[in-house]
Every structure is written in structure tokens, then in C-alpha cells.
Amino acid sequence: MNQAVVFMCPEKIRRGYYQVHITLLSENPSSLPQHGLTELHVKMLEQAIRREPSLWLWSHRRWKYSKNT
């Protein structure tokens, strides 16, 4: 399939409210060089993370320790 590919990026408006920005990456992805679409996606994702890292980077207690350890 040779369908248009878009990148969607969230923007936090206020607590519980988000707006999604949609950017066209390619109307004809098969015309791109090998890995071209991946490179475009990574570039857009990197820009989005740099603009608003709090929407993308977070941490939690992945490994919970018992008090005996």
C-alpha cells in the first residue's frame, strides 16, 4: 500500500485537555529512499520531545522493593 503517512503530536492545553497536531510526512512513502520514512518520523518525534519533554518523559517505580531487601 502506498498511503499518505502522518505524524501526530499531542499538546497539553490544561489538565485533562489535549490537542493533537497532525503533520504530513509523505504522500508517497514508496518514493522515499530506504529508511527515509523512519528518519522523518524520528526527526519529528525528537522535535516534539524537545519542545515538551514532560509529555514524553516520565518515570515510575518499575521495580518495587520490599522493605526486607
mmCIF file of the N, C-alpha and C atoms, coordinates in Angstrom:
data_MODEL
# 
_entry.id   MODEL 
# 
loop_
_atom_site.group_PDB 
_atom_site.id 
_atom_site.type_symbol 
_atom_site.label_atom_id 
_atom_site.label_alt_id 
_atom_site.label_comp_id 
_atom_site.label_asym_id 
_atom_site.label_entity_id 
_atom_site.label_seq_id 
_atom_site.pdbx_PDB_ins_code 
_atom_site.Cartn_x 
_atom_site.Cartn_y 
_atom_site.Cartn_z 
_atom_site.occupancy 
_atom_site.B_iso_or_equiv 
_atom_site.pdbx_formal_charge 
_atom_site.auth_seq_id 
_atom_site.auth_comp_id 
_atom_site.auth_asym_id 
_atom_site.auth_atom_id 
_atom_site.pdbx_PDB_model_num 
ATOM 1   N N  . MET A 1 1  ? 0.834  -1.190 0.000  1.00 0.00 ? 1  MET A N  1 
ATOM 2   C CA . MET A 1 1  ? 0.000  0.000  0.000  1.00 0.00 ? 1  MET A CA 1 
ATOM 3   C C  . MET A 1 1  ? 0.873  1.246  0.000  1.00 0.00 ? 1  MET A C  1 
ATOM 4   N N  . ASN A 1 2  ? 0.476  2.192  -0.769 1.00 0.00 ? 2  ASN A N  1 
ATOM 5   C CA . ASN A 1 2  ? 1.215  3.449  -0.813 1.00 0.00 ? 2  ASN A CA 1 
ATOM 6   C C  . ASN A 1 2  ? 0.275  4.564  -0.366 1.00 0.00 ? 2  ASN A C  1 
ATOM 7   N N  . GLN A 1 3  ? 0.073  4.650  0.931  1.00 0.00 ? 3  GLN A N  1 
ATOM 8   C CA . GLN A 1 3  ? -0.842 5.620  1.523  1.00 0.00 ? 3  GLN A CA 1 
ATOM 9   C C  . GLN A 1 3  ? -0.058 6.765  2.148  1.00 0.00 ? 3  GLN A C  1 
ATOM 10  N N  . ALA A 1 4  ? -0.718 7.898  2.279  1.00 0.00 ? 4  ALA A N  1 
ATOM 11  C CA . ALA A 1 4  ? -0.098 9.031  2.959  1.00 0.00 ? 4  ALA A CA 1 
ATOM 12  C C  . ALA A 1 4  ? 0.208  8.643  4.404  1.00 0.00 ? 4  ALA A C  1 
ATOM 13  N N  . VAL A 1 5  ? 1.312  9.155  4.917  1.00 0.00 ? 5  VAL A N  1 
ATOM 14  C CA . VAL A 1 5  ? 1.727  8.870  6.290  1.00 0.00 ? 5  VAL A CA 1 
ATOM 15  C C  . VAL A 1 5  ? 1.801  10.189 7.044  1.00 0.00 ? 5  VAL A C  1 
ATOM 16  N N  . VAL A 1 6  ? 1.210  10.211 8.234  1.00 0.00 ? 6  VAL A N  1 
ATOM 17  C CA . VAL A 1 6  ? 1.201  11.428 9.041  1.00 0.00 ? 6  VAL A CA 1 
ATOM 18  C C  . VAL A 1 6  ? 1.877  11.176 10.382 1.00 0.00 ? 6  VAL A C  1 
ATOM 19  N N  . PHE A 1 7  ? 2.311  12.258 11.005 1.00 0.00 ? 7  PHE A N  1 
ATOM 20  C CA . PHE A 1 7  ? 2.868  12.219 12.357 1.00 0.00 ? 7  PHE A CA 1 
ATOM 21  C C  . PHE A 1 7  ? 1.898  12.978 13.243 1.00 0.00 ? 7  PHE A C  1 
ATOM 22  N N  . MET A 1 8  ? 1.510  12.365 14.339 1.00 0.00 ? 8  MET A N  1 
ATOM 23  C CA . MET A 1 8  ? 0.572  13.006 15.264 1.00 0.00 ? 8  MET A CA 1 
ATOM 24  C C  . MET A 1 8  ? 1.292  13.323 16.562 1.00 0.00 ? 8  MET A C  1 
ATOM 25  N N  . CYS A 1 9  ? 1.126  14.550 17.029 1.00 0.00 ? 9  CYS A N  1 
ATOM 26  C CA . CYS A 1 9  ? 1.834  15.006 18.218 1.00 0.00 ? 9  CYS A CA 1 
ATOM 27  C C  . CYS A 1 9  ? 0.859  15.668 19.192 1.00 0.00 ? 9  CYS A C  1 
ATOM 28  N N  . PRO A 1 10 ? 0.839  15.232 20.448 1.00 0.00 ? 10 PRO A N  1 
ATOM 29  C CA . PRO A 1 10 ? -0.068 15.841 21.420 1.00 0.00 ? 10 PRO A CA 1 
ATOM 30  C C  . PRO A 1 10 ? 0.477  17.158 21.966 1.00 0.00 ? 10 PRO A C  1 
ATOM 31  N N  . GLU A 1 11 ? -0.428 18.026 22.337 1.00 0.00 ? 11 GLU A N  1 
ATOM 32  C CA . GLU A 1 11 ? -0.073 19.267 23.030 1.00 0.00 ? 11 GLU A CA 1 
ATOM 33  C C  . GLU A 1 11 ? -1.023 19.388 24.212 1.00 0.00 ? 11 GLU A C  1 
ATOM 34  N N  . LYS A 1 12 ? -0.476 19.552 25.396 1.00 0.00 ? 12 LYS A N  1 
ATOM 35  C CA . LYS A 1 12 ? -1.315 19.673 26.584 1.00 0.00 ? 12 LYS A CA 1 
ATOM 36  C C  . LYS A 1 12 ? -1.840 21.099 26.676 1.00 0.00 ? 12 LYS A C  1 
ATOM 37  N N  . ILE A 1 13 ? -3.147 21.240 26.698 1.00 0.00 ? 13 ILE A N  1 
ATOM 38  C CA . ILE A 1 13 ? -3.786 22.546 26.814 1.00 0.00 ? 13 ILE A CA 1 
ATOM 39  C C  . ILE A 1 13 ? -3.907 22.914 28.293 1.00 0.00 ? 13 ILE A C  1 
ATOM 40  N N  . ARG A 1 14 ? -4.483 22.018 29.048 1.00 0.00 ? 14 ARG A N  1 
ATOM 41  C CA . ARG A 1 14 ? -4.566 22.121 30.507 1.00 0.00 ? 14 ARG A CA 1 
ATOM 42  C C  . ARG A 1 14 ? -4.868 20.718 31.018 1.00 0.00 ? 14 ARG A C  1 
ATOM 43  N N  . ARG A 1 15 ? -4.942 20.564 32.311 1.00 0.00 ? 15 ARG A N  1 
ATOM 44  C CA . ARG A 1 15 ? -5.125 19.232 32.877 1.00 0.00 ? 15 ARG A CA 1 
ATOM 45  C C  . ARG A 1 15 ? -6.344 18.533 32.261 1.00 0.00 ? 15 ARG A C  1 
ATOM 46  N N  . GLY A 1 16 ? -6.081 17.386 31.669 1.00 0.00 ? 16 GLY A N  1 
ATOM 47  C CA . GLY A 1 16 ? -7.147 16.596 31.076 1.00 0.00 ? 16 GLY A CA 1 
ATOM 48  C C  . GLY A 1 16 ? -7.545 17.011 29.668 1.00 0.00 ? 16 GLY A C  1 
ATOM 49  N N  . TYR A 1 17 ? -6.920 18.045 29.129 1.00 0.00 ? 17 TYR A N  1 
ATOM 50  C CA . TYR A 1 17 ? -7.257 18.536 27.788 1.00 0.00 ? 17 TYR A CA 1 
ATOM 51  C C  . TYR A 1 17 ? -6.010 18.558 26.914 1.00 0.00 ? 17 TYR A C  1 
ATOM 52  N N  . TYR A 1 18 ? -6.131 17.935 25.772 1.00 0.00 ? 18 TYR A N  1 
ATOM 53  C CA . TYR A 1 18 ? -5.016 17.864 24.833 1.00 0.00 ? 18 TYR A CA 1 
ATOM 54  C C  . TYR A 1 18 ? -5.499 18.222 23.436 1.00 0.00 ? 18 TYR A C  1 
ATOM 55  N N  . GLN A 1 19 ? -4.585 18.719 22.651 1.00 0.00 ? 19 GLN A N  1 
ATOM 56  C CA . GLN A 1 19 ? -4.843 18.983 21.246 1.00 0.00 ? 19 GLN A CA 1 
ATOM 57  C C  . GLN A 1 19 ? -3.812 18.172 20.464 1.00 0.00 ? 19 GLN A C  1 
ATOM 58  N N  . VAL A 1 20 ? -4.241 17.585 19.358 1.00 0.00 ? 20 VAL A N  1 
ATOM 59  C CA . VAL A 1 20 ? -3.328 16.782 18.553 1.00 0.00 ? 20 VAL A CA 1 
ATOM 60  C C  . VAL A 1 20 ? -3.003 17.535 17.270 1.00 0.00 ? 20 VAL A C  1 
ATOM 61  N N  . HIS A 1 21 ? -1.715 17.673 16.991 1.00 0.00 ? 21 HIS A N  1 
ATOM 62  C CA . HIS A 1 21 ? -1.249 18.299 15.757 1.00 0.00 ? 21 HIS A CA 1 
ATOM 63  C C  . HIS A 1 21 ? -0.855 17.185 14.793 1.00 0.00 ? 21 HIS A C  1 
ATOM 64  N N  . ILE A 1 22 ? -1.360 17.275 13.580 1.00 0.00 ? 22 ILE A N  1 
ATOM 65  C CA . ILE A 1 22 ? -1.097 16.253 12.568 1.00 0.00 ? 22 ILE A CA 1 
ATOM 66  C C  . ILE A 1 22 ? -0.258 16.870 11.458 1.00 0.00 ? 22 ILE A C  1 
ATOM 67  N N  . THR A 1 23 ? 0.880  16.243 11.163 1.00 0.00 ? 23 THR A N  1 
ATOM 68  C CA . THR A 1 23 ? 1.798  16.717 10.131 1.00 0.00 ? 23 THR A CA 1 
ATOM 69  C C  . THR A 1 23 ? 1.966  15.628 9.075  1.00 0.00 ? 23 THR A C  1 
ATOM 70  N N  . LEU A 1 24 ? 1.827  15.998 7.832  1.00 0.00 ? 24 LEU A N  1 
ATOM 71  C CA . LEU A 1 24 ? 2.032  15.054 6.736  1.00 0.00 ? 24 LEU A CA 1 
ATOM 72  C C  . LEU A 1 24 ? 3.524  14.760 6.601  1.00 0.00 ? 24 LEU A C  1 
ATOM 73  N N  . LEU A 1 25 ? 3.885  13.491 6.686  1.00 0.00 ? 25 LEU A N  1 
ATOM 74  C CA . LEU A 1 25 ? 5.280  13.099 6.486  1.00 0.00 ? 25 LEU A CA 1 
ATOM 75  C C  . LEU A 1 25 ? 5.553  12.796 5.022  1.00 0.00 ? 25 LEU A C  1 
ATOM 76  N N  . SER A 1 26 ? 4.628  12.101 4.381  1.00 0.00 ? 26 SER A N  1 
ATOM 77  C CA . SER A 1 26 ? 4.824  11.766 2.970  1.00 0.00 ? 26 SER A CA 1 
ATOM 78  C C  . SER A 1 26 ? 3.497  11.354 2.348  1.00 0.00 ? 26 SER A C  1 
ATOM 79  N N  . GLU A 1 27 ? 3.213  11.878 1.175  1.00 0.00 ? 27 GLU A N  1 
ATOM 80  C CA . GLU A 1 27 ? 2.033  11.434 0.430  1.00 0.00 ? 27 GLU A CA 1 
ATOM 81  C C  . GLU A 1 27 ? 2.334  10.158 -0.350 1.00 0.00 ? 27 GLU A C  1 
ATOM 82  N N  . ASN A 1 28 ? 3.605  9.928  -0.626 1.00 0.00 ? 28 ASN A N  1 
ATOM 83  C CA . ASN A 1 28 ? 4.019  8.788  -1.432 1.00 0.00 ? 28 ASN A CA 1 
ATOM 84  C C  . ASN A 1 28 ? 5.261  8.151  -0.796 1.00 0.00 ? 28 ASN A C  1 
ATOM 85  N N  . PRO A 1 29 ? 5.080  7.404  0.300  1.00 0.00 ? 29 PRO A N  1 
ATOM 86  C CA . PRO A 1 29 ? 6.236  6.868  1.021  1.00 0.00 ? 29 PRO A CA 1 
ATOM 87  C C  . PRO A 1 29 ? 7.112  5.923  0.206  1.00 0.00 ? 29 PRO A C  1 
ATOM 88  N N  . SER A 1 30 ? 6.561  5.289  -0.812 1.00 0.00 ? 30 SER A N  1 
ATOM 89  C CA . SER A 1 30 ? 7.390  4.373  -1.606 1.00 0.00 ? 30 SER A CA 1 
ATOM 90  C C  . SER A 1 30 ? 8.415  5.124  -2.453 1.00 0.00 ? 30 SER A C  1 
ATOM 91  N N  . SER A 1 31 ? 8.234  6.438  -2.606 1.00 0.00 ? 31 SER A N  1 
ATOM 92  C CA . SER A 1 31 ? 9.205  7.225  -3.375 1.00 0.00 ? 31 SER A CA 1 
ATOM 93  C C  . SER A 1 31 ? 10.409 7.640  -2.528 1.00 0.00 ? 31 SER A C  1 
ATOM 94  N N  . LEU A 1 32 ? 10.319 7.424  -1.225 1.00 0.00 ? 32 LEU A N  1 
ATOM 95  C CA . LEU A 1 32 ? 11.419 7.788  -0.328 1.00 0.00 ? 32 LEU A CA 1 
ATOM 96  C C  . LEU A 1 32 ? 12.527 6.744  -0.397 1.00 0.00 ? 32 LEU A C  1 
ATOM 97  N N  . PRO A 1 33 ? 13.763 7.152  -0.101 1.00 0.00 ? 33 PRO A N  1 
ATOM 98  C CA . PRO A 1 33 ? 14.844 6.161  -0.042 1.00 0.00 ? 33 PRO A CA 1 
ATOM 99  C C  . PRO A 1 33 ? 14.615 5.188  1.114  1.00 0.00 ? 33 PRO A C  1 
ATOM 100 N N  . GLN A 1 34 ? 15.357 4.101  1.107  1.00 0.00 ? 34 GLN A N  1 
ATOM 101 C CA . GLN A 1 34 ? 15.233 3.115  2.180  1.00 0.00 ? 34 GLN A CA 1 
ATOM 102 C C  . GLN A 1 34 ? 15.456 3.802  3.522  1.00 0.00 ? 34 GLN A C  1 
ATOM 103 N N  . HIS A 1 35 ? 14.600 3.541  4.465  1.00 0.00 ? 35 HIS A N  1 
ATOM 104 C CA . HIS A 1 35 ? 14.630 4.103  5.819  1.00 0.00 ? 35 HIS A CA 1 
ATOM 105 C C  . HIS A 1 35 ? 14.281 5.594  5.845  1.00 0.00 ? 35 HIS A C  1 
ATOM 106 N N  . GLY A 1 36 ? 13.882 6.168  4.723  1.00 0.00 ? 36 GLY A N  1 
ATOM 107 C CA . GLY A 1 36 ? 13.549 7.589  4.671  1.00 0.00 ? 36 GLY A CA 1 
ATOM 108 C C  . GLY A 1 36 ? 12.375 7.946  5.557  1.00 0.00 ? 36 GLY A C  1 
ATOM 109 N N  . LEU A 1 37 ? 11.358 7.111  5.558  1.00 0.00 ? 37 LEU A N  1 
ATOM 110 C CA . LEU A 1 37 ? 10.182 7.377  6.384  1.00 0.00 ? 37 LEU A CA 1 
ATOM 111 C C  . LEU A 1 37 ? 10.530 7.285  7.868  1.00 0.00 ? 37 LEU A C  1 
ATOM 112 N N  . THR A 1 38 ? 11.347 6.311  8.214  1.00 0.00 ? 38 THR A N  1 
ATOM 113 C CA . THR A 1 38 ? 11.782 6.174  9.611  1.00 0.00 ? 38 THR A CA 1 
ATOM 114 C C  . THR A 1 38 ? 12.568 7.399  10.048 1.00 0.00 ? 38 THR A C  1 
ATOM 115 N N  . GLU A 1 39 ? 13.446 7.888  9.191  1.00 0.00 ? 39 GLU A N  1 
ATOM 116 C CA . GLU A 1 39 ? 14.232 9.079  9.522  1.00 0.00 ? 39 GLU A CA 1 
ATOM 117 C C  . GLU A 1 39 ? 13.338 10.300 9.710  1.00 0.00 ? 39 GLU A C  1 
ATOM 118 N N  . LEU A 1 40 ? 12.331 10.452 8.865  1.00 0.00 ? 40 LEU A N  1 
ATOM 119 C CA . LEU A 1 40 ? 11.394 11.568 9.021  1.00 0.00 ? 40 LEU A CA 1 
ATOM 120 C C  . LEU A 1 40 ? 10.646 11.465 10.344 1.00 0.00 ? 40 LEU A C  1 
ATOM 121 N N  . HIS A 1 41 ? 10.186 10.253 10.661 1.00 0.00 ? 41 HIS A N  1 
ATOM 122 C CA . HIS A 1 41 ? 9.441  10.054 11.905 1.00 0.00 ? 41 HIS A CA 1 
ATOM 123 C C  . HIS A 1 41 ? 10.305 10.362 13.124 1.00 0.00 ? 41 HIS A C  1 
ATOM 124 N N  . VAL A 1 42 ? 11.523 9.853  13.129 1.00 0.00 ? 42 VAL A N  1 
ATOM 125 C CA . VAL A 1 42 ? 12.423 10.077 14.266 1.00 0.00 ? 42 VAL A CA 1 
ATOM 126 C C  . VAL A 1 42 ? 12.726 11.566 14.424 1.00 0.00 ? 42 VAL A C  1 
ATOM 127 N N  . LYS A 1 43 ? 12.924 12.260 13.327 1.00 0.00 ? 43 LYS A N  1 
ATOM 128 C CA . LYS A 1 43 ? 13.195 13.700 13.368 1.00 0.00 ? 43 LYS A CA 1 
ATOM 129 C C  . LYS A 1 43 ? 12.013 14.454 13.988 1.00 0.00 ? 43 LYS A C  1 
ATOM 130 N N  . MET A 1 44 ? 10.800 14.128 13.564 1.00 0.00 ? 44 MET A N  1 
ATOM 131 C CA . MET A 1 44 ? 9.609  14.787 14.107 1.00 0.00 ? 44 MET A CA 1 
ATOM 132 C C  . MET A 1 44 ? 9.419  14.446 15.587 1.00 0.00 ? 44 MET A C  1 
ATOM 133 N N  . LEU A 1 45 ? 9.644  13.190 15.944 1.00 0.00 ? 45 LEU A N  1 
ATOM 134 C CA . LEU A 1 45 ? 9.497  12.772 17.335 1.00 0.00 ? 45 LEU A CA 1 
ATOM 135 C C  . LEU A 1 45 ? 10.511 13.480 18.219 1.00 0.00 ? 45 LEU A C  1 
ATOM 136 N N  . GLU A 1 46 ? 11.740 13.582 17.752 1.00 0.00 ? 46 GLU A N  1 
ATOM 137 C CA . GLU A 1 46 ? 12.782 14.267 18.517 1.00 0.00 ? 46 GLU A CA 1 
ATOM 138 C C  . GLU A 1 46 ? 12.416 15.735 18.734 1.00 0.00 ? 46 GLU A C  1 
ATOM 139 N N  . GLN A 1 47 ? 11.906 16.401 17.718 1.00 0.00 ? 47 GLN A N  1 
ATOM 140 C CA . GLN A 1 47 ? 11.490 17.800 17.849 1.00 0.00 ? 47 GLN A CA 1 
ATOM 141 C C  . GLN A 1 47 ? 10.355 17.934 18.863 1.00 0.00 ? 47 GLN A C  1 
ATOM 142 N N  . ALA A 1 48 ? 9.398  17.012 18.811 1.00 0.00 ? 48 ALA A N  1 
ATOM 143 C CA . ALA A 1 48 ? 8.265  17.051 19.735 1.00 0.00 ? 48 ALA A CA 1 
ATOM 144 C C  . ALA A 1 48 ? 8.724  16.864 21.180 1.00 0.00 ? 48 ALA A C  1 
ATOM 145 N N  . ILE A 1 49 ? 9.639  15.937 21.396 1.00 0.00 ? 49 ILE A N  1 
ATOM 146 C CA . ILE A 1 49 ? 10.141 15.690 22.751 1.00 0.00 ? 49 ILE A CA 1 
ATOM 147 C C  . ILE A 1 49 ? 10.915 16.896 23.261 1.00 0.00 ? 49 ILE A C  1 
ATOM 148 N N  . ARG A 1 50 ? 11.717 17.520 22.414 1.00 0.00 ? 50 ARG A N  1 
ATOM 149 C CA . ARG A 1 50 ? 12.482 18.700 22.830 1.00 0.00 ? 50 ARG A CA 1 
ATOM 150 C C  . ARG A 1 50 ? 11.558 19.879 23.158 1.00 0.00 ? 50 ARG A C  1 
ATOM 151 N N  . ARG A 1 51 ? 10.454 20.011 22.420 1.00 0.00 ? 51 ARG A N  1 
ATOM 152 C CA . ARG A 1 51 ? 9.509  21.102 22.676 1.00 0.00 ? 51 ARG A CA 1 
ATOM 153 C C  . ARG A 1 51 ? 8.790  20.925 24.005 1.00 0.00 ? 51 ARG A C  1 
ATOM 154 N N  . GLU A 1 52 ? 8.387  19.700 24.309 1.00 0.00 ? 52 GLU A N  1 
ATOM 155 C CA . GLU A 1 52 ? 7.582  19.449 25.508 1.00 0.00 ? 52 GLU A CA 1 
ATOM 156 C C  . GLU A 1 52 ? 7.938  18.103 26.125 1.00 0.00 ? 52 GLU A C  1 
ATOM 157 N N  . PRO A 1 53 ? 9.115  18.019 26.774 1.00 0.00 ? 53 PRO A N  1 
ATOM 158 C CA . PRO A 1 53 ? 9.567  16.725 27.304 1.00 0.00 ? 53 PRO A CA 1 
ATOM 159 C C  . PRO A 1 53 ? 8.642  16.136 28.365 1.00 0.00 ? 53 PRO A C  1 
ATOM 160 N N  . SER A 1 54 ? 7.910  16.963 29.081 1.00 0.00 ? 54 SER A N  1 
ATOM 161 C CA . SER A 1 54 ? 7.050  16.431 30.142 1.00 0.00 ? 54 SER A CA 1 
ATOM 162 C C  . SER A 1 54 ? 5.930  15.545 29.598 1.00 0.00 ? 54 SER A C  1 
ATOM 163 N N  . LEU A 1 55 ? 5.575  15.707 28.330 1.00 0.00 ? 55 LEU A N  1 
ATOM 164 C CA . LEU A 1 55 ? 4.546  14.849 27.743 1.00 0.00 ? 55 LEU A CA 1 
ATOM 165 C C  . LEU A 1 55 ? 5.097  13.484 27.352 1.00 0.00 ? 55 LEU A C  1 
ATOM 166 N N  . TRP A 1 56 ? 6.395  13.387 27.238 1.00 0.00 ? 56 TRP A N  1 
ATOM 167 C CA . TRP A 1 56 ? 7.006  12.172 26.712 1.00 0.00 ? 56 TRP A CA 1 
ATOM 168 C C  . TRP A 1 56 ? 7.872  11.444 27.732 1.00 0.00 ? 56 TRP A C  1 
ATOM 169 N N  . LEU A 1 57 ? 8.525  12.168 28.604 1.00 0.00 ? 57 LEU A N  1 
ATOM 170 C CA . LEU A 1 57 ? 9.478  11.559 29.527 1.00 0.00 ? 57 LEU A CA 1 
ATOM 171 C C  . LEU A 1 57 ? 8.904  11.555 30.937 1.00 0.00 ? 57 LEU A C  1 
ATOM 172 N N  . TRP A 1 58 ? 8.787  10.408 31.498 1.00 0.00 ? 58 TRP A N  1 
ATOM 173 C CA . TRP A 1 58 ? 8.303  10.277 32.860 1.00 0.00 ? 58 TRP A CA 1 
ATOM 174 C C  . TRP A 1 58 ? 8.897  9.001  33.426 1.00 0.00 ? 58 TRP A C  1 
ATOM 175 N N  . SER A 1 59 ? 8.861  8.915  34.712 1.00 0.00 ? 59 SER A N  1 
ATOM 176 C CA . SER A 1 59 ? 9.399  7.714  35.346 1.00 0.00 ? 59 SER A CA 1 
ATOM 177 C C  . SER A 1 59 ? 8.445  7.256  36.440 1.00 0.00 ? 59 SER A C  1 
ATOM 178 N N  . HIS A 1 60 ? 8.561  6.031  36.780 1.00 0.00 ? 60 HIS A N  1 
ATOM 179 C CA . HIS A 1 60 ? 7.769  5.472  37.858 1.00 0.00 ? 60 HIS A CA 1 
ATOM 180 C C  . HIS A 1 60 ? 8.577  4.342  38.488 1.00 0.00 ? 60 HIS A C  1 
ATOM 181 N N  . ARG A 1 61 ? 8.069  3.825  39.559 1.00 0.00 ? 61 ARG A N  1 
ATOM 182 C CA . ARG A 1 61 ? 8.784  2.753  40.246 1.00 0.00 ? 61 ARG A CA 1 
ATOM 183 C C  . ARG A 1 61 ? 8.522  1.440  39.516 1.00 0.00 ? 61 ARG A C  1 
ATOM 184 N N  . ARG A 1 62 ? 9.336  1.164  38.530 1.00 0.00 ? 62 ARG A N  1 
ATOM 185 C CA . ARG A 1 62 ? 9.163  -0.052 37.728 1.00 0.00 ? 62 ARG A CA 1 
ATOM 186 C C  . ARG A 1 62 ? 9.400  -1.300 38.579 1.00 0.00 ? 62 ARG A C  1 
ATOM 187 N N  . TRP A 1 63 ? 10.438 -1.269 39.393 1.00 0.00 ? 63 TRP A N  1 
ATOM 188 C CA . TRP A 1 63 ? 10.744 -2.399 40.248 1.00 0.00 ? 63 TRP A CA 1 
ATOM 189 C C  . TRP A 1 63 ? 10.511 -1.973 41.686 1.00 0.00 ? 63 TRP A C  1 
ATOM 190 N N  . LYS A 1 64 ? 9.556  -2.576 42.298 1.00 0.00 ? 64 LYS A N  1 
ATOM 191 C CA . LYS A 1 64 ? 9.231  -2.236 43.679 1.00 0.00 ? 64 LYS A CA 1 
ATOM 192 C C  . LYS A 1 64 ? 10.023 -3.150 44.601 1.00 0.00 ? 64 LYS A C  1 
ATOM 193 N N  . TYR A 1 65 ? 10.613 -2.556 45.590 1.00 0.00 ? 65 TYR A N  1 
ATOM 194 C CA . TYR A 1 65 ? 11.431 -3.303 46.533 1.00 0.00 ? 65 TYR A CA 1 
ATOM 195 C C  . TYR A 1 65 ? 10.650 -3.523 47.818 1.00 0.00 ? 65 TYR A C  1 
ATOM 196 N N  . SER A 1 66 ? 10.798 -4.713 48.353 1.00 0.00 ? 66 SER A N  1 
ATOM 197 C CA . SER A 1 66 ? 10.186 -4.950 49.652 1.00 0.00 ? 66 SER A CA 1 
ATOM 198 C C  . SER A 1 66 ? 11.087 -4.343 50.721 1.00 0.00 ? 66 SER A C  1 
ATOM 199 N N  . LYS A 1 67 ? 10.544 -4.091 51.870 1.00 0.00 ? 67 LYS A N  1 
ATOM 200 C CA . LYS A 1 67 ? 11.309 -3.457 52.947 1.00 0.00 ? 67 LYS A CA 1 
ATOM 201 C C  . LYS A 1 67 ? 12.425 -4.359 53.458 1.00 0.00 ? 67 LYS A C  1 
ATOM 202 N N  . ASN A 1 68 ? 12.367 -5.647 53.177 1.00 0.00 ? 68 ASN A N  1 
ATOM 203 C CA . ASN A 1 68 ? 13.371 -6.584 53.668 1.00 0.00 ? 68 ASN A CA 1 
ATOM 204 C C  . ASN A 1 68 ? 14.622 -6.629 52.804 1.00 0.00 ? 68 ASN A C  1 
ATOM 205 N N  . THR A 1 69 ? 14.622 -5.990 51.659 1.00 0.00 ? 69 THR A N  1 
ATOM 206 C CA . THR A 1 69 ? 15.796 -6.075 50.788 1.00 0.00 ? 69 THR A CA 1 
ATOM 207 C C  . THR A 1 69 ? 16.734 -4.928 50.988 1.00 0.00 ? 69 THR A C  1 
# 
